[in-house]
């Protein structure tokens, strides 16, 4: 794989060209969170495998490996067909392996391919998908 690309074990959806990569171990709820975001109006980029590419002047972009385009797993239901987009700019990463313990967490970043991206940890409340959706729409107030 080229130095300007990496494959994440992540589901990924986008809103208005801005993507969130949902990372974590198997069974952590990556696809579940992606499906919730899709129900709000986000569009699938990739499920379970997300390609991240660094573009010299345009930051990080996400796309889907060809073999899984337009497919998302719904545990207990099966593989579902879904509208998808070929690429989007990566704006946010969610780490489903680590639970957020703070009510008002600090700004966190993760470095991928030498670029910093906003990072959220798993929140175990029903509003989490809605909060991520709003994050993609308007960002977070510092």
N, C-alpha and C positions, 0 to 999 in steps of 0.2 A: 504494500500500500504506500502511496506517495507520502512524503513528510507533511503535506498540507491537507491530509485527509485522515479521518479516524472513524471507526464504526463503533457506535455506542449501543449497549444493551438498553434500549430506551424506546418508549412509544412517543410519538410526536404529533402534535396538532398545531394549527396556525389560525390566527384571526387577522384579517387585513394584512397578510404578508409577514406577520410577526409570529414566531414559533416558540413553543415551549417543549423542551425535551424532558420527558418524565423517566428518570433512571431508577434502577433498583433491581434487586435480586428477583428471581422467578417467584411469583405468588404474592408480591408486595402490593399489587393493585395498579400497575402502570396502565394496562389496557382499560381497567375500570374507570380510572380518572380521565383517560382520554375519551372514553365513551360519554362520560358526564359532560365534558367540555364540548363534545360534538353535539350533544342534546341542546346546549345553549347557543350553538351556532358556529363553533369552530369547525375547521375542516381537517381531515386526516392528512398527515404527511406520511407517516410510517408507523407500524406497530411492531414492537419488540426488537427491531434493528433499524437504527437511524444513522445514515451517513452524514458526517459533518465535514465540510470543506472550508478551508480558509482561503478567501479571495483577497489578494494583496491590498486593495483599496476599499473593499466593501465588507470586511468583517467575516463572520461565520455564517454559513448557509447550510441548511439541512435538506436531505432528500431521502428517497426510499430505494433500497436495493430492488432491482427489477422483478425478482421472483415473488415479492410480497406486496406489490403496488395494489392499492384499493382493497386491502383485506385487514380485518381486525378481529382478534379473538375475544369472544365474550364467554368467560368461564361458565360452564354449565349449559351453554347454548350452542356454541360452535364457532366456526369462522364465518364472519359476516362480510358481505360486500359493502363498500362505502365509497362515496365520492371522495376523491383525493386531489391534492395539488402536487405538482412535481418538485417544488422547492419553496423555501421561505427563509427569511433571515432569522437566525437564532437570537432571541432576546432574553430567554429565561430557562433555567434548568431547575427541576424539582428532584431532590434526592429522597426517594421513598424509603431508603434504608435507615434514615436517621429521623427520629421524632423531634419536632420543634417543642421546646420546653418553655419558651418565653412568650408572653402575651404580645409584646411589641418587640420583635427581634431586631437585631442590628442589620444593616445592609451587609449581605454576604455576597461573595464572588467566588466563582470557580474559574480556573484557567484551563482552557482547551486550545490546543494548537497555538499556544502563546498569546491568546486573546482572553480577556476577562469577560465573563458573562454573569449576570445576576443569578443568585442561587436562593432557593427556598427549600426548607426542610419539610418533611411530611407533617401535615396538621390533621389531627383526628377529630374533626368537627364537620358537620354536614355542609357548612358554608365554603369548604376549601375549594371545590371546583368553581363556584361562583366568584370567589376571591381571585383565583388565577385568571378567570375570564376577564374580570374587571382590570386586573394588572396588565393584561395584554392590550386592553382597550385604552387605558389612560395612564398606566404606570403607577408608581408608588410615591407618596409624598415623603420627602426626607425629614 
